[in-house]
Amino acid sequence: MKTYNLDLRHARSKRRLNALPNNRLEPLKTRLEGDAAAIAWAQGELLDVARRQRGVNYQYVEGALIELLPFGELIDGKDYRRLGRWVCNADGLIWRDADAALEAT
């Protein structure tokens, strides 16, 4: 079993995401068998937030999914591994894989 963390943020738009104070929701944690299950879990949690919350500051909802590594285990000096993030906006629901973003740079 692996431990995963989901950080949810919201704003009017992606451009306003870092400018909006107090836009982080309480992080969620769970233990699951693997990455595919974690990505599906994160998608469900993000959709729940997008459905429940209304208003102009919830037009863009983002959920960053991270695997928390076991104690003493590091990858590139970090004790976590970014899988990617779910984004829900006017364009729909989009998965942005962390590895694909690294390859593009």
Secondary structure by P-SEA (a helix, b strand, c coil): cbbbbbbbbbccccccccccccccccbbbbbcccaaaaaaaaaaaaaaaaaacccccccbbbbbbbbbccccccccccccccccccccccccbbbbbaaaaaaac
